[in-house]
Amino acid sequence: MKPVFQVLFGLIITATIGAVILSLSVDSMVKSNIESTTSEMLDTSVEVEDVTISILNGKGSIKGITIHNPEGFSENPAVKLQQITLEIDPYSLFSETVRVKEIRIENPELYFEQKVIGSNLNALSDELGGDSSSDTNVIVDHLLIEDGRLTLTTDIGEEKSVQGAFSKIEIEGIGKEGNDTMEQVVEQILKPILEEATKEAIKQGLMDEAKDTVKELLDG
């Protein structure tokens, strides 16, 4: 092999290894940020199974986000986001504003628990909207959440468990002004999901049962 080709071959190998290391670094950074940011916002433990993002085209996936129940509820998960696909502007990963072209969340699973003290998802929702500590701004051009499944349970009075669903949530231009922090964008993604579960609980009468039980306790 002629020296010039040896040099070129060496550069290609070096660039490939560098790209792999950088990609792994980005994956780890995104995974850690999701876990720490969401956990701090919701005051409960959050786990992410795996993150894969290509630094070449910005396309990737996030698998297995589990948001656990807040204190006072069961040890079951409150929210499970098993499959998320996304497309990021790869150059923006190294800037002060990360631009996400699309986030698609498919088949999210929510587990609504209604107790006398309130519901688990309302407790999580109440934690949203706190102070932001992130220095990174985020823009999401398009958010699509589809085919959500709900399991709604209550142990107030007669134990009850019902199944529900919602077909689609679609939002354009989250943080489009360029000054929304990561915490604010996460809030705008999670809030409509939690609200859909609450609407279904109201439809099923679970929250009315809770109010009636509290009234009986106070009257008694």
TASUL-V502660 format. One record per residue. N is the residue number from 1. OMEGA is omega in whole degrees, 0 to 359 (999 if undefined). Layout:
BEGIN
n->N omega->OMEGA
n->N omega->OMEGA
END
This chain:
BEGIN
n->1 omega->182
n->2 omega->182
n->3 omega->182
n->4 omega->179
n->5 omega->176
n->6 omega->179
n->7 omega->180
n->8 omega->179
n->9 omega->179
n->10 omega->179
n->11 omega->180
n->12 omega->180
n->13 omega->180
n->14 omega->180
n->15 omega->179
n->16 omega->179
n->17 omega->179
n->18 omega->179
n->19 omega->179
n->20 omega->180
n->21 omega->179
n->22 omega->179
n->23 omega->178
n->24 omega->179
n->25 omega->178
n->26 omega->179
n->27 omega->181
n->28 omega->180
n->29 omega->180
n->30 omega->179
n->31 omega->181
n->32 omega->181
n->33 omega->179
n->34 omega->182
n->35 omega->185
n->36 omega->183
n->37 omega->183
n->38 omega->179
n->39 omega->180
n->40 omega->181
n->41 omega->187
n->42 omega->180
n->43 omega->176
n->44 omega->183
n->45 omega->180
n->46 omega->181
n->47 omega->176
n->48 omega->183
n->49 omega->186
n->50 omega->176
n->51 omega->177
n->52 omega->180
n->53 omega->177
n->54 omega->178
n->55 omega->180
n->56 omega->181
n->57 omega->176
n->58 omega->180
n->59 omega->181
n->60 omega->181
n->61 omega->174
n->62 omega->182
n->63 omega->169
n->64 omega->170
n->65 omega->179
n->66 omega->175
n->67 omega->183
n->68 omega->181
n->69 omega->173
n->70 omega->181
n->71 omega->179
n->72 omega->180
n->73 omega->186
n->74 omega->178
n->75 omega->176
n->76 omega->176
n->77 omega->175
n->78 omega->181
n->79 omega->175
n->80 omega->176
n->81 omega->189
n->82 omega->186
n->83 omega->177
n->84 omega->173
n->85 omega->182
n->86 omega->175
n->87 omega->184
n->88 omega->169
n->89 omega->188
n->90 omega->180
n->91 omega->183
n->92 omega->180
n->93 omega->183
n->94 omega->178
n->95 omega->180
n->96 omega->179
n->97 omega->179
n->98 omega->180
n->99 omega->177
n->100 omega->183
n->101 omega->180
n->102 omega->168
n->103 omega->178
n->104 omega->179
n->105 omega->183
n->106 omega->175
n->107 omega->175
n->108 omega->180
n->109 omega->179
n->110 omega->182
n->111 omega->184
n->112 omega->177
n->113 omega->178
n->114 omega->175
n->115 omega->179
n->116 omega->182
n->117 omega->182
n->118 omega->181
n->119 omega->180
n->120 omega->183
n->121 omega->174
n->122 omega->177
n->123 omega->177
n->124 omega->181
n->125 omega->180
n->126 omega->180
n->127 omega->182
n->128 omega->176
n->129 omega->178
n->130 omega->180
n->131 omega->178
n->132 omega->180
n->133 omega->184
n->134 omega->175
n->135 omega->183
n->136 omega->175
n->137 omega->183
n->138 omega->173
n->139 omega->175
n->140 omega->183
n->141 omega->186
n->142 omega->176
n->143 omega->177
n->144 omega->177
n->145 omega->185
n->146 omega->176
n->147 omega->178
n->148 omega->179
n->149 omega->183
n->150 omega->169
n->151 omega->185
n->152 omega->182
n->153 omega->173
n->154 omega->175
n->155 omega->178
n->156 omega->184
n->157 omega->177
n->158 omega->181
n->159 omega->186
n->160 omega->176
n->161 omega->180
n->162 omega->179
n->163 omega->178
n->164 omega->181
n->165 omega->168
n->166 omega->191
n->167 omega->187
n->168 omega->167
n->169 omega->182
n->170 omega->182
n->171 omega->179
n->172 omega->168
n->173 omega->176
n->174 omega->179
n->175 omega->188
n->176 omega->178
n->177 omega->176
n->178 omega->180
n->179 omega->176
n->180 omega->179
n->181 omega->179
n->182 omega->180
n->183 omega->181
n->184 omega->179
n->185 omega->176
n->186 omega->178
n->187 omega->182
n->188 omega->176
n->189 omega->185
n->190 omega->186
n->191 omega->181
n->192 omega->177
n->193 omega->180
n->194 omega->180
n->195 omega->178
n->196 omega->179
n->197 omega->179
n->198 omega->177
n->199 omega->180
n->200 omega->178
n->201 omega->177
n->202 omega->180
n->203 omega->181
n->204 omega->177
n->205 omega->182
n->206 omega->183
n->207 omega->176
n->208 omega->178
n->209 omega->179
n->210 omega->180
n->211 omega->180
n->212 omega->180
n->213 omega->178
n->214 omega->179
n->215 omega->179
n->216 omega->179
n->217 omega->181
n->218 omega->179
n->219 omega->182
n->220 omega->999
END
